[in-house]
Amino acid sequence: MERSFDGLEPSFAMVRGVAVAWAETSRVLQLETSCEDPLTQLSTVAHLRHSLDALYRGAVRDDTTVSDRHGLLVVELHRQSGHALESTLHAVDVSVALRTAFPGDEVIAHLTPRRFCVLADRDRLDQPTMNLVSILLRRTFESPPPRVWLELLPAAAQDVTWVVDALTG
């Protein structure tokens, strides 16, 4: 960058643009090679897919079905105008709420900038837990409150790809 200015100092806007581009690129690369976002502590979609694959392989081995024992609790924030920083702060708020309701080994993933999910045992996805999640989210996101629903997993492993694709699309 210094050579392109022939010894002159670049403008603040130029330096800022390069720094922001570098930070965004390095964050994307980190998310592609990691299973968790270090800022939000939310799992990546790749990690969610890996966890689902492991559940389905275990179900074949144990002659059980994943759909009877596991499910996805999905949270969707309403459209909000804002910057990437604001979106990240919302993700941190959702992460805190979901980790409060699910303090165990559940996979809590960031699917899209507005959508999140928890892969958990079906007995943890009961109405009192869903109510707790809704209350915790309403404290942070007043109006309109985030949408919360239970997504059932398919019986066949090959069909779970469609579910995750639909949630991330």
DSSP file (Angstrom, degrees, kcal/mol; ACC not computed):
  #  RESIDUE AA STRUCTURE BP1 BP2  ACC     N-H-->O    O-->H-N    N-H-->O    O-->H-N    TCO  KAPPA ALPHA  PHI   PSI    X-CA   Y-CA   Z-CA
    1    1 A M              0   0    0      0, 0.0     4,-0.4     0, 0.0     3,-0.3   0.000 360.0 360.0 360.0 -38.3    0.0    0.0    0.0
    2    2 A E    > > +     0   0    0      1,-0.2     3,-1.4     2,-0.2     5,-1.0   0.900 360.0  54.8 -61.9 -39.6    2.9    2.4    0.8
    3    3 A R  G > 5S+     0   0    0      1,-0.3     3,-1.3     2,-0.2    -1,-0.2   0.823  99.1  61.3 -64.7 -30.8    4.4    1.9   -2.7
    4    4 A S  G 3 5S+     0   0    0     -3,-0.3    -1,-0.3     1,-0.2    -2,-0.2   0.621 105.0  48.6 -73.7  -9.8    1.1    2.9   -4.4
    5    5 A F  G X 5S-     0   0    0     -3,-1.4     3,-2.3    -4,-0.4    -1,-0.2   0.299 103.5-128.5-110.5   8.3    1.3    6.4   -2.7
    6    6 A D  T < 5S-     0   0    0     -3,-1.3    -3,-0.2     1,-0.3     3,-0.1   0.877  76.3 -44.0  47.2  49.4    5.0    7.1   -3.6
    7    7 A G  T 3 <S+     0   0    0     -5,-1.0    -1,-0.3     1,-0.3     2,-0.2   0.309 112.0 121.1  83.9 -10.6    5.9    8.0    0.0
    8    8 A L  S <  S-     0   0    0     -3,-2.3    -1,-0.3    -6,-0.2    -3,-0.1  -0.542  71.5-104.9 -82.9 153.1    2.8   10.1    0.6
    9    9 A E        -     0   0    0     -2,-0.2     3,-0.1    -3,-0.1    -1,-0.1  -0.611  34.9-123.6 -77.6 133.8    0.5    9.2    3.5
   10   10 A P        -     0   0    0      0, 0.0    -1,-0.1     0, 0.0    -8,-0.0  -0.337  35.3 -93.4 -70.8 159.6   -2.7    7.5    2.3
   11   11 A S     >  -     0   0    0      1,-0.1     4,-2.2     4,-0.0     5,-0.2  -0.279  29.5-114.0 -69.8 159.1   -6.0    9.1    3.4
   12   12 A F  H  > S+     0   0    0      1,-0.2     4,-2.9     2,-0.2     5,-0.2   0.902 117.7  54.9 -58.7 -42.0   -7.7    7.9    6.5
   13   13 A A  H  > S+     0   0    0      1,-0.2     4,-2.4     2,-0.2    -1,-0.2   0.883 107.9  49.4 -61.2 -39.2  -10.6    6.5    4.4
   14   14 A M  H  > S+     0   0    0      2,-0.2     4,-2.2     1,-0.2    -1,-0.2   0.939 113.3  45.0 -65.6 -47.3   -8.2    4.5    2.3
   15   15 A V  H  X S+     0   0    0     -4,-2.2     4,-2.5     1,-0.2    -2,-0.2   0.915 114.2  49.8 -62.8 -43.5   -6.5    3.0    5.4
   16   16 A R  H  X S+     0   0    0     -4,-2.9     4,-2.8    -5,-0.2     5,-0.2   0.919 109.8  51.1 -61.8 -44.4   -9.8    2.3    7.1
   17   17 A G  H  X S+     0   0    0     -4,-2.4     4,-2.3    -5,-0.2    -2,-0.2   0.906 111.9  46.2 -60.6 -43.4  -11.2    0.6    3.9
   18   18 A V  H  X S+     0   0    0     -4,-2.2     4,-2.5     2,-0.2    -1,-0.2   0.918 113.7  49.1 -65.6 -43.2   -8.2   -1.7    3.7
   19   19 A A  H  X S+     0   0    0     -4,-2.5     4,-2.5     2,-0.2    -2,-0.2   0.916 112.9  46.4 -63.9 -44.0   -8.3   -2.5    7.4
   20   20 A V  H  X S+     0   0    0     -4,-2.8     4,-2.7     2,-0.2     5,-0.2   0.921 113.1  49.5 -65.6 -43.3  -12.1   -3.3    7.3
   21   21 A A  H  X S+     0   0    0     -4,-2.3     4,-2.3    -5,-0.2    -2,-0.2   0.912 112.3  48.3 -62.1 -42.1  -11.7   -5.4    4.2
   22   22 A W  H  X S+     0   0    0     -4,-2.5     4,-2.6     2,-0.2    -2,-0.2   0.923 112.4  48.6 -63.5 -44.1   -8.8   -7.3    5.7
   23   23 A A  H  X S+     0   0    0     -4,-2.5     4,-2.0     2,-0.2    -2,-0.2   0.912 113.1  46.9 -64.0 -43.4  -10.8   -7.9    9.0
   24   24 A E  H  X S+     0   0    0     -4,-2.7     4,-2.2     2,-0.2    -1,-0.2   0.908 113.7  48.1 -65.7 -41.6  -13.9   -9.1    7.1
   25   25 A T  H  X S+     0   0    0     -4,-2.3     4,-2.3    -5,-0.2    -2,-0.2   0.920 112.3  48.0 -65.5 -43.7  -11.9  -11.4    4.9
   26   26 A S  H  X S+     0   0    0     -4,-2.6     4,-2.2     1,-0.2    -1,-0.2   0.860 111.0  51.9 -67.1 -33.8   -9.9  -12.9    7.8
   27   27 A R  H  X S+     0   0    0     -4,-2.0     4,-2.5    -5,-0.2    -1,-0.2   0.915 109.8  48.8 -67.2 -42.5  -13.2  -13.5    9.8
   28   28 A V  H  X S+     0   0    0     -4,-2.2     4,-1.9     2,-0.2    -2,-0.2   0.926 112.5  48.4 -62.1 -44.4  -14.8  -15.3    6.9
   29   29 A L  H  X S+     0   0    0     -4,-2.3     4,-1.3     1,-0.2    -1,-0.2   0.897 111.0  50.8 -62.5 -40.0  -11.7  -17.5    6.5
   30   30 A Q  H  X S+     0   0    0     -4,-2.2     4,-0.9     1,-0.2     3,-0.3   0.909 109.6  49.9 -64.6 -41.6  -11.7  -18.2   10.2
   31   31 A L  H  < S+     0   0    0     -4,-2.5    -1,-0.2     1,-0.2    -2,-0.2   0.834 108.4  53.7 -66.6 -31.3  -15.4  -19.2   10.1
   32   32 A E  H  < S+     0   0    0     -4,-1.9    -1,-0.2     1,-0.2    -2,-0.2   0.782 116.9  36.9 -72.8 -25.8  -14.7  -21.5    7.2
   33   33 A T  H  < S+     0   0    0     -4,-1.3     2,-0.3    -3,-0.3    -1,-0.2   0.429 112.7  65.1-105.5  -0.5  -11.9  -23.3    9.0
   34   34 A S     <  -     0   0    0     -4,-0.9    13,-0.2    -3,-0.2    12,-0.1  -0.775  67.7-141.4-119.4 162.8  -13.4  -23.3   12.5
   35   35 A C  S    S+     0   0    0     -2,-0.3     9,-1.7     1,-0.2     2,-0.3   0.473  87.1  41.6 -99.9  -3.5  -16.5  -24.9   14.1
   36   36 A E  B    S-A   43   0A   0      7,-0.3     7,-0.2    11,-0.1    -1,-0.2  -0.999  77.4-123.0-146.7 140.1  -17.3  -21.9   16.2
   37   37 A D     >  -     0   0    0      5,-2.8     4,-2.7    -2,-0.3     5,-0.4  -0.721  23.4-149.0 -77.4 119.6  -17.4  -18.1   15.9
   38   38 A P  T  4 S+     0   0    0      0, 0.0    -1,-0.2     0, 0.0    -7,-0.0   0.768  92.5  50.1 -66.0 -23.7  -15.0  -16.8   18.6
   39   39 A L  T  4 S+     0   0    0      1,-0.1    -2,-0.0     3,-0.1    49,-0.0   0.940 126.1  21.8 -78.9 -48.6  -17.0  -13.6   19.1
   40   40 A T  T  4 S-     0   0    0      2,-0.1    -1,-0.1    55,-0.0     3,-0.1   0.646  92.1-136.0 -93.3 -16.4  -20.5  -15.0   19.4
   41   41 A Q     <  +     0   0    0     -4,-2.7     2,-0.4     1,-0.3    67,-0.2   0.775  57.3 140.8  59.8  29.1  -19.5  -18.5   20.4
   42   42 A L        -     0   0    0     -5,-0.4    -5,-2.8    65,-0.1    -1,-0.3  -0.800  55.1-112.5 -98.7 143.6  -22.1  -19.9   18.0
   43   43 A S  B     -Ab  36 109A   0     65,-3.5    67,-2.4    -2,-0.4    -7,-0.3  -0.347  30.6-116.3 -70.5 154.1  -21.4  -23.0   15.9
   44   44 A T     >  -     0   0    0     -9,-1.7     4,-2.1    65,-0.2     5,-0.1  -0.404  25.1-109.0 -82.8 166.3  -21.0  -22.7   12.2
   45   45 A V  H  > S+     0   0    0     65,-0.3     4,-2.8     1,-0.2     5,-0.2   0.883 120.7  57.3 -62.5 -38.2  -23.4  -24.3    9.7
   46   46 A A  H  > S+     0   0    0      1,-0.2     4,-2.3     2,-0.2    -1,-0.2   0.903 106.9  48.0 -60.2 -41.1  -20.6  -26.8    8.8
   47   47 A H  H  > S+     0   0    0      2,-0.2     4,-2.6     1,-0.2    -1,-0.2   0.900 110.3  51.8 -67.1 -39.7  -20.4  -27.8   12.5
   48   48 A L  H  X S+     0   0    0     -4,-2.1     4,-2.6     2,-0.2    -2,-0.2   0.938 110.3  48.6 -60.0 -46.6  -24.2  -28.3   12.7
   49   49 A R  H  X S+     0   0    0     -4,-2.8     4,-2.6     1,-0.2    -2,-0.2   0.909 111.4  50.3 -60.0 -42.3  -24.1  -30.5    9.6
   50   50 A H  H  X S+     0   0    0     -4,-2.3     4,-2.2     2,-0.2    -1,-0.2   0.913 110.7  48.9 -62.9 -42.6  -21.3  -32.5   11.1
   51   51 A S  H  X S+     0   0    0     -4,-2.6     4,-2.1     2,-0.2    -2,-0.2   0.906 111.8  48.9 -64.5 -41.5  -23.2  -33.0   14.3
   52   52 A L  H  X S+     0   0    0     -4,-2.6     4,-2.5     2,-0.2    -2,-0.2   0.916 109.6  52.1 -63.9 -42.5  -26.3  -34.0   12.5
   53   53 A D  H  X S+     0   0    0     -4,-2.6     4,-2.4     1,-0.2    -2,-0.2   0.914 108.9  50.7 -58.9 -42.6  -24.3  -36.5   10.4
   54   54 A A  H  X S+     0   0    0     -4,-2.2     4,-2.4     1,-0.2    -1,-0.2   0.893 109.5  50.7 -62.8 -40.4  -22.9  -38.0   13.6
   55   55 A L  H  X S+     0   0    0     -4,-2.1     4,-2.1     1,-0.2    -2,-0.2   0.925 111.8  46.8 -63.2 -43.9  -26.4  -38.4   15.0
   56   56 A Y  H  X S+     0   0    0     -4,-2.5     4,-1.9     2,-0.2    -2,-0.2   0.873 111.6  50.6 -68.4 -36.8  -27.7  -40.1   11.9
   57   57 A R  H  X S+     0   0    0     -4,-2.4     4,-2.1     2,-0.2    -1,-0.2   0.916 111.8  48.8 -64.3 -41.9  -24.6  -42.5   11.8
   58   58 A G  H  X S+     0   0    0     -4,-2.4     4,-2.5     1,-0.2    -2,-0.2   0.863 108.2  54.2 -64.4 -36.1  -25.2  -43.3   15.5
   59   59 A A  H  X>S+     0   0    0     -4,-2.1     5,-2.4     2,-0.2     4,-0.8   0.891 108.1  49.0 -66.3 -39.0  -28.9  -44.0   14.8
   60   60 A V  H ><5S+     0   0    0     -4,-1.9     3,-0.5     3,-0.2    -2,-0.2   0.930 113.3  47.7 -63.8 -44.7  -28.0  -46.5   12.1
   61   61 A R  H 3<5S+     0   0    0     -4,-2.1    -2,-0.2     1,-0.2    -1,-0.2   0.898 119.2  38.7 -61.6 -41.8  -25.6  -48.2   14.4
   62   62 A D  H 3<5S-     0   0    0     -4,-2.5    -1,-0.2    -5,-0.1    -2,-0.2   0.441 108.0-122.1 -91.5  -0.6  -28.1  -48.3   17.3
   63   63 A D  T <<5S+     0   0    0     -4,-0.8     2,-0.2    -3,-0.5    -3,-0.2   0.924  72.7 118.5  57.0  48.6  -31.1  -49.1   15.1
   64   64 A T      < -     0   0    0     -5,-2.4     2,-0.4    -8,-0.1    -1,-0.2  -0.695  63.7-111.3-126.4-179.1  -33.0  -46.0   16.3
   65   65 A T    >>  -     0   0    0     -2,-0.2     4,-0.6     1,-0.1     3,-0.6  -0.974   6.7-148.4-122.2 137.4  -34.3  -42.9   14.6
   66   66 A V  H >> S+     0   0    0     -2,-0.4     4,-2.6    89,-0.4     3,-1.1   0.872  96.4  63.8 -66.1 -38.2  -32.9  -39.4   15.0
   67   67 A S  H 34 S+     0   0    0      1,-0.3    -1,-0.2    87,-0.2    86,-0.2   0.751 101.3  51.5 -63.5 -23.5  -36.3  -37.7   14.5
   68   68 A D  H <4 S+     0   0    0     -3,-0.6    -1,-0.3     1,-0.1    -2,-0.2   0.722 121.4  30.7 -81.1 -21.7  -37.7  -39.5   17.6
   69   69 A R  H << S+     0   0    0     -3,-1.1    53,-2.5    -4,-0.6    54,-0.3   0.620 118.4  38.4-114.8 -15.8  -34.9  -38.3   19.9
   70   70 A H  E  <  +C  121   0A   0     -4,-2.6    83,-0.6    51,-0.3     2,-0.3  -0.914  52.3 165.6-137.5 161.1  -33.7  -34.9   18.5
   71   71 A G  E     -CD 120 152A   0     49,-2.1    49,-2.1    -2,-0.3     2,-0.5  -0.945  31.9-106.5-159.3 178.2  -35.0  -31.7   17.0
   72   72 A L  E     -CD 119 151A   0     79,-2.5    79,-3.8    -2,-0.3     2,-0.6  -0.972  14.2-155.6-119.7 127.1  -34.1  -28.1   16.1
   73   73 A L  E     -CD 118 150A   0     45,-2.2    45,-2.1    -2,-0.5     2,-0.4  -0.909  23.8-158.8 -94.8 124.5  -35.4  -25.1   18.0
   74   74 A V  E     -CD 117 149A   0     75,-3.4    75,-2.2    -2,-0.6     2,-0.4  -0.874  12.2-166.9-112.7 137.6  -35.2  -22.2   15.5
   75   75 A V  E     -CD 116 148A   0     41,-2.6    41,-2.7    -2,-0.4     2,-0.5  -0.984   5.1-172.7-121.2 130.6  -35.0  -18.5   16.3
   76   76 A E  E     -CD 115 147A   0     71,-2.7    71,-2.7    -2,-0.4    39,-0.2  -0.981  11.7-148.7-127.7 122.7  -35.6  -15.9   13.6
   77   77 A L        -     0   0    0     37,-3.2     2,-0.1    -2,-0.5     3,-0.1  -0.558  27.7-108.6 -81.9 150.4  -35.1  -12.2   14.1
   78   78 A H        -     0   0    0     66,-0.3    -1,-0.1    -2,-0.2     2,-0.0  -0.411  50.0 -78.1 -74.5 157.0  -37.2   -9.7   12.2
   79   79 A R        -     0   0    0     -2,-0.1     2,-0.4     1,-0.0    -1,-0.1  -0.303  56.2-179.5 -57.8 132.0  -35.5   -7.7    9.4
   80   80 A Q        -     0   0    0     -3,-0.1     2,-0.4     2,-0.1     7,-0.0  -1.000  25.8-129.6-136.4 136.4  -33.6   -4.8   10.9
   81   81 A S        +     0   0    0     -2,-0.4     2,-0.3     5,-0.0    -2,-0.0  -0.684  57.2 105.7 -82.7 138.4  -31.6   -2.2    9.1
   82   82 A G        -     0   0    0     -2,-0.4     2,-0.1     4,-0.0    -2,-0.1  -0.978  62.8 -74.7 171.8 179.8  -28.1   -1.9   10.4
   83   83 A H     >  -     0   0    0     -2,-0.3     4,-2.1     1,-0.1     5,-0.2  -0.370  49.1 -97.5 -93.8 173.5  -24.5   -2.5    9.9
   84   84 A A  H  > S+     0   0    0      1,-0.2     4,-2.3     2,-0.2     5,-0.2   0.856 123.8  56.6 -59.8 -36.4  -22.5   -5.7   10.3
   85   85 A L  H  > S+     0   0    0      2,-0.2     4,-2.4     1,-0.2    -1,-0.2   0.921 106.6  48.6 -63.4 -43.0  -21.5   -4.7   13.8
   86   86 A E  H  > S+     0   0    0      1,-0.2     4,-2.1     2,-0.2    -2,-0.2   0.900 110.6  51.2 -63.5 -40.5  -25.1   -4.3   14.8
   87   87 A S  H  X S+     0   0    0     -4,-2.1     4,-1.9     1,-0.2    -1,-0.2   0.892 110.2  49.7 -62.9 -40.0  -25.9   -7.7   13.3
   88   88 A T  H  X S+     0   0    0     -4,-2.3     4,-2.1     2,-0.2    -2,-0.2   0.892 108.8  52.0 -66.6 -39.7  -23.0   -9.3   15.3
   89   89 A L  H  X S+     0   0    0     -4,-2.4     4,-2.1     1,-0.2    -2,-0.2   0.885 108.7  50.9 -64.3 -37.7  -24.2   -7.7   18.5
   90   90 A H  H  X S+     0   0    0     -4,-2.1     4,-2.5     2,-0.2    -1,-0.2   0.899 108.2  53.0 -63.6 -39.7  -27.7   -9.2   17.9
   91   91 A A  H  X S+     0   0    0     -4,-1.9     4,-2.6     1,-0.2    -2,-0.2   0.889 107.6  51.1 -63.0 -38.8  -26.0  -12.6   17.4
   92   92 A V  H  X S+     0   0    0     -4,-2.1     4,-2.4     2,-0.2    -1,-0.2   0.920 109.7  50.3 -63.4 -42.9  -24.2  -12.2   20.7
   93   93 A D  H  X S+     0   0    0     -4,-2.1     4,-2.1     2,-0.2    -2,-0.2   0.911 112.3  46.4 -61.6 -43.1  -27.6  -11.4   22.4
   94   94 A V  H  X S+     0   0    0     -4,-2.5     4,-2.9     2,-0.2     5,-0.3   0.910 110.7  53.7 -65.2 -41.5  -29.2  -14.5   20.8
   95   95 A S  H  X S+     0   0    0     -4,-2.6     4,-2.7     1,-0.2     5,-0.2   0.918 109.1  48.0 -58.4 -45.3  -26.2  -16.6   21.8
   96   96 A V  H  X S+     0   0    0     -4,-2.4     4,-1.7     2,-0.2    -1,-0.2   0.921 113.3  47.7 -63.1 -44.6  -26.5  -15.5   25.5
   97   97 A A  H  X S+     0   0    0     -4,-2.1     4,-1.8     2,-0.2    -2,-0.2   0.929 115.3  44.3 -62.7 -45.9  -30.3  -16.2   25.6
   98   98 A L  H  X S+     0   0    0     -4,-2.9     4,-2.4     1,-0.2    -2,-0.2   0.885 112.6  50.8 -70.1 -37.5  -30.0  -19.6   24.0
   99   99 A R  H  < S+     0   0    0     -4,-2.7    -1,-0.2    -5,-0.3    -2,-0.2   0.808 107.7  55.0 -70.4 -27.0  -27.0  -20.7   26.1
  100  100 A T  H  < S+     0   0    0     -4,-1.7    -1,-0.2    -5,-0.2    -2,-0.2   0.913 115.1  38.4 -67.0 -42.6  -28.9  -19.6   29.2
  101  101 A A  H  < S+     0   0    0     -4,-1.8    -2,-0.2     1,-0.3    -1,-0.2   0.793 127.6  36.1 -77.6 -28.7  -31.8  -21.9   28.2
  102  102 A F     <  +     0   0    0     -4,-2.4    -1,-0.3    -5,-0.2    -2,-0.1  -0.711  65.1 159.5-126.5  79.2  -29.5  -24.7   26.9
  103  103 A P        +     0   0    0      0, 0.0    -1,-0.1     0, 0.0    -4,-0.1   0.445  54.8  76.9 -82.9   2.0  -26.4  -24.8   29.2
  104  104 A G  S    S-     0   0    0      1,-0.0    -2,-0.1     3,-0.0     0, 0.0   0.301 107.5 -60.5 -90.6-143.4  -25.5  -28.3   28.2
  105  105 A D  S    S+     0   0    0      2,-0.1    -1,-0.0     0, 0.0    -3,-0.0   0.144  81.6 136.4 -94.5  19.0  -23.8  -29.9   25.2
  106  106 A E        -     0   0    0     -4,-0.1     2,-0.6     1,-0.1    14,-0.2  -0.325  59.7-116.4 -64.7 148.7  -26.4  -28.8   22.7
  107  107 A V  E     - E   0 119A   0     12,-1.5    12,-3.0   -59,-0.1     2,-0.6  -0.801  28.6-168.4 -88.3 119.6  -25.2  -27.3   19.4
  108  108 A I  E     - E   0 118A   0     -2,-0.6   -65,-3.5    10,-0.2     2,-0.3  -0.945  15.9-172.9-111.2 114.3  -26.2  -23.7   19.0
  109  109 A A  E     -bE  43 117A   0      8,-2.8     8,-2.2    -2,-0.6     2,-0.7  -0.788  29.8-135.5-118.4 151.7  -25.6  -22.5   15.5
  110  110 A H  E     + E   0 116A   0    -67,-2.4   -65,-0.3    -2,-0.3     6,-0.2  -0.912  28.1 173.2-101.0 108.1  -25.8  -19.3   13.5
  111  111 A L  E     -     0   0A   0      4,-1.9     5,-0.2    -2,-0.7    -1,-0.2   0.908  63.2 -11.9 -87.8 -46.3  -27.5  -20.2   10.3
  112  112 A T  E >  S- E   0 115A   0      3,-1.9     3,-0.5    57,-0.0    -1,-0.2  -0.855  84.8 -84.3-142.9 174.3  -28.0  -16.8    8.6
  113  113 A P  T 3  S+     0   0    0      0, 0.0   -22,-0.0     0, 0.0     3,-0.0   0.777 132.0  27.5 -57.8 -22.6  -27.6  -13.2    9.8
  114  114 A R  T 3  S+     0   0    0      1,-0.1   -37,-3.2   -38,-0.0     2,-0.4   0.459 112.8  73.2-115.0  -3.2  -31.2  -13.4   11.2
  115  115 A R  E <   +CE  76 112A   0     -3,-0.5    -3,-1.9   -39,-0.2    -4,-1.9  -0.938  47.8 168.8-127.0 138.5  -31.6  -17.1   11.9
  116  116 A F  E     -CE  75 110A   0    -41,-2.7   -41,-2.6    -2,-0.4     2,-0.3  -0.895   9.8-165.4-136.5 160.7  -30.2  -19.3   14.6
  117  117 A C  E     -CE  74 109A   0     -8,-2.2    -8,-2.8    -2,-0.3     2,-0.5  -0.991  15.0-143.9-149.8 160.3  -30.9  -22.9   15.9
  118  118 A V  E     -CE  73 108A   0    -45,-2.1   -45,-2.2    -2,-0.3     2,-0.7  -0.994  11.3-152.2-123.5 123.2  -30.3  -25.3   18.7
  119  119 A L  E     +CE  72 107A   0    -12,-3.0   -12,-1.5    -2,-0.5     2,-0.3  -0.869  40.7 148.1 -92.6 115.1  -29.8  -29.0   18.0
  120  120 A A  E     -C   71   0A   0    -49,-2.1   -49,-2.1    -2,-0.7     2,-0.1  -0.916  53.2 -78.7-145.0 166.0  -31.0  -30.7   21.2
  121  121 A D  E >>  -C   70   0A   0     -2,-0.3     3,-1.5   -51,-0.2     4,-0.6  -0.400  45.3-119.7 -62.6 145.6  -32.7  -33.8   22.6
  122  122 A R  G >4 S+     0   0    0    -53,-2.5     3,-1.1     1,-0.3   -52,-0.1   0.837 112.4  61.4 -60.8 -33.6  -36.4  -33.7   22.1
  123  123 A D  G 34 S+     0   0    0    -54,-0.3     3,-0.3     1,-0.3    -1,-0.3   0.733 103.3  51.5 -68.2 -18.5  -37.1  -33.9   25.8
  124  124 A R  G <4 S+     0   0    0     -3,-1.5    -1,-0.3     1,-0.2    -2,-0.2   0.572  97.4  70.1 -87.2 -11.3  -35.2  -30.5   26.1
  125  125 A L  S << S+     0   0    0     -3,-1.1    -1,-0.2    -4,-0.6    -2,-0.1  -0.234  74.1 134.1 -99.8  44.1  -37.4  -29.0   23.4
  126  126 A D  S  > S-     0   0    0     -3,-0.3     4,-2.2    -2,-0.2     5,-0.2  -0.314  72.0 -96.8 -87.9 174.1  -40.5  -28.9   25.5
  127  127 A Q  H  > S+     0   0    0      1,-0.2     4,-2.7     2,-0.2     5,-0.2   0.887 120.4  54.6 -62.6 -42.1  -43.0  -26.0   25.9
  128  128 A P  H  > S+     0   0    0      0, 0.0     4,-2.2     0, 0.0    -1,-0.2   0.901 110.9  46.9 -59.7 -38.0  -41.5  -24.6   29.1
  129  129 A T  H  > S+     0   0    0      2,-0.2     4,-2.4     1,-0.2    -2,-0.2   0.909 112.1  49.4 -68.7 -41.3  -38.0  -24.4   27.5
  130  130 A M  H  X S+     0   0    0     -4,-2.2     4,-2.3     2,-0.2    -1,-0.2   0.892 111.1  50.5 -63.9 -38.6  -39.5  -22.7   24.4
  131  131 A N  H  X S+     0   0    0     -4,-2.7     4,-2.5     2,-0.2    -2,-0.2   0.909 109.2  51.3 -63.8 -41.7  -41.3  -20.3   26.6
  132  132 A L  H  X S+     0   0    0     -4,-2.2     4,-2.7     2,-0.2     5,-0.2   0.923 109.9  49.5 -60.8 -45.0  -38.1  -19.5   28.5
  133  133 A V  H  X S+     0   0    0     -4,-2.4     4,-2.4     1,-0.2     5,-0.2   0.929 111.4  49.4 -59.6 -45.7  -36.3  -18.8   25.2
  134  134 A S  H  X S+     0   0    0     -4,-2.3     4,-2.3     1,-0.2    -2,-0.2   0.906 111.9  48.0 -61.5 -42.5  -39.1  -16.5   24.1
  135  135 A I  H  X S+     0   0    0     -4,-2.5     4,-1.5     2,-0.2    -2,-0.2   0.930 112.2  48.6 -64.4 -45.7  -39.1  -14.6   27.3
  136  136 A L  H  X S+     0   0    0     -4,-2.7     4,-0.8     1,-0.2    -2,-0.2   0.892 114.1  46.3 -62.5 -39.6  -35.3  -14.2   27.2
  137  137 A L  H >X S+     0   0    0     -4,-2.4     4,-3.5    -5,-0.2     3,-0.6   0.871 107.5  56.5 -71.8 -36.4  -35.4  -13.0   23.6
  138  138 A R  H 3< S+     0   0    0     -4,-2.3    -1,-0.2     1,-0.2    -2,-0.2   0.811 100.3  59.9 -65.0 -28.8  -38.3  -10.6   24.3
  139  139 A R  H 3< S+     0   0    0     -4,-1.5    -1,-0.2    -5,-0.2     3,-0.2   0.839 117.7  30.6 -65.9 -31.6  -36.2   -8.9   27.0
  140  140 A T  H << S+     0   0    0     -4,-0.8     2,-0.8    -3,-0.6    -2,-0.2   0.864 126.2  40.6 -93.1 -43.6  -33.5   -8.1   24.4
  141  141 A F  S  < S+     0   0    0     -4,-3.5    -1,-0.3     1,-0.2    -2,-0.0  -0.848  71.0 178.3-111.8  94.3  -35.6   -7.7   21.2
  142  142 A E        +     0   0    0     -2,-0.8    -1,-0.2     1,-0.2    -2,-0.1   0.977  53.3  45.6 -67.3 -63.1  -38.8   -5.8   22.3
  143  143 A S  S    S+     0   0    0      1,-0.3    -1,-0.2     2,-0.1    -5,-0.0  -0.991 119.3  13.4-142.0 129.6  -40.9   -5.3   19.3
  144  144 A P  S    S-     0   0    0      0, 0.0    -1,-0.3     0, 0.0   -66,-0.3   0.672  92.5-136.9 -77.0 151.1  -41.5   -7.2   17.2
  145  145 A P        -     0   0    0      0, 0.0    -3,-0.1     0, 0.0    -7,-0.1  -0.345  29.9 -93.5 -70.4 152.8  -40.3  -10.3   19.2
  146  146 A P        -     0   0    0      0, 0.0     2,-0.4     0, 0.0   -69,-0.2  -0.270  39.7-111.4 -62.2 151.9  -38.2  -12.9   17.4
  147  147 A R  E     -D   76   0A   0    -71,-2.7   -71,-2.7    -3,-0.1     2,-0.4  -0.726  34.9-170.1 -85.7 132.8  -40.1  -15.9   15.9
  148  148 A V  E     +D   75   0A   0     -2,-0.4     2,-0.3   -73,-0.2   -73,-0.2  -0.991  14.0 156.1-127.5 130.1  -39.3  -19.2   17.7
  149  149 A W  E     -D   74   0A   0    -75,-2.2   -75,-3.4    -2,-0.4     2,-0.5  -0.978  40.0-113.2-149.9 163.8  -40.4  -22.6   16.4
  150  150 A L  E     -D   73   0A   0     -2,-0.3     2,-0.6   -77,-0.2   -77,-0.2  -0.871  24.6-159.6-100.4 125.0  -39.6  -26.3   16.6
  151  151 A E  E     -D   72   0A   0    -79,-3.8   -79,-2.5    -2,-0.5     2,-0.2  -0.924  13.7-141.0-106.1 118.4  -38.3  -27.9   13.4
  152  152 A L  E     -D   71   0A   0     -2,-0.6   -81,-0.1   -81,-0.2   -85,-0.1  -0.538  16.0-125.6 -78.7 144.3  -38.7  -31.7   13.4
  153  153 A L        -     0   0    0    -83,-0.6   -83,-0.1   -86,-0.2     7,-0.1  -0.641  25.9-111.0 -88.5 146.9  -35.9  -33.7   11.9
  154  154 A P        -     0   0    0      0, 0.0   -87,-0.2     0, 0.0   -88,-0.1  -0.322  17.8-124.6 -72.7 159.6  -36.6  -36.2    9.1
  155  155 A A  S    S+     0   0    0    -89,-0.1   -89,-0.4   -88,-0.1     2,-0.3   0.850  92.5  67.7 -71.6 -35.0  -36.2  -39.9    9.7
  156  156 A A  S >> S-     0   0    0      1,-0.1     3,-1.0   -91,-0.1     4,-0.6  -0.706  76.5-139.0 -94.9 138.2  -33.8  -40.4    6.8
  157  157 A A  H >> S+     0   0    0     -2,-0.3     3,-1.0     1,-0.2     4,-0.5   0.852 101.3  59.3 -61.5 -37.5  -30.3  -39.0    6.9
  158  158 A Q  H 34 S+     0   0    0      1,-0.2     3,-0.4     2,-0.2     4,-0.4   0.754 101.5  56.4 -67.3 -21.4  -30.3  -37.9    3.2
  159  159 A D  H X> S+     0   0    0     -3,-1.0     4,-1.2     1,-0.2     3,-0.5   0.660  87.6  75.1 -83.8 -16.4  -33.4  -35.6    3.9
  160  160 A V  H <X S+     0   0    0     -3,-1.0     4,-2.4    -4,-0.6     5,-0.2   0.800  86.3  64.4 -67.9 -26.1  -31.7  -33.6    6.7
  161  161 A T  H 3X S+     0   0    0     -4,-0.5     4,-2.6    -3,-0.4    -1,-0.2   0.897 100.3  51.8 -60.3 -40.0  -29.7  -31.8    4.0
  162  162 A W  H <> S+     0   0    0     -3,-0.5     4,-2.4    -4,-0.4    -1,-0.2   0.887 108.5  51.2 -64.5 -39.4  -32.9  -30.3    2.7
  163  163 A V  H  X S+     0   0    0     -4,-1.2     4,-2.0     2,-0.2    -2,-0.2   0.947 113.3  43.1 -63.7 -49.1  -33.9  -29.1    6.2
  164  164 A V  H  X S+     0   0    0     -4,-2.4     4,-2.0     1,-0.2    -2,-0.2   0.906 113.5  52.3 -65.6 -40.5  -30.6  -27.3    6.8
  165  165 A D  H  X S+     0   0    0     -4,-2.6     4,-1.1    -5,-0.2    -1,-0.2   0.906 109.4  49.8 -60.6 -41.3  -30.6  -25.9    3.3
  166  166 A A  H  < S+     0   0    0     -4,-2.4    -1,-0.2     1,-0.2    -2,-0.2   0.883 112.2  47.7 -65.3 -37.6  -34.1  -24.5    3.8
  167  167 A L  H  < S+     0   0    0     -4,-2.0    -1,-0.2     1,-0.2    -2,-0.2   0.795 117.2  41.7 -73.5 -28.6  -33.1  -22.9    7.1
  168  168 A T  H  <        0   0    0     -4,-2.0    -1,-0.2     1,-0.2    -2,-0.2   0.531 360.0 360.0 -95.5  -6.3  -30.0  -21.4    5.7
  169  169 A G     <        0   0    0     -4,-1.1    -1,-0.2    -5,-0.2    -2,-0.1   0.458 360.0 360.0 -83.4 360.0  -31.5  -20.2    2.4
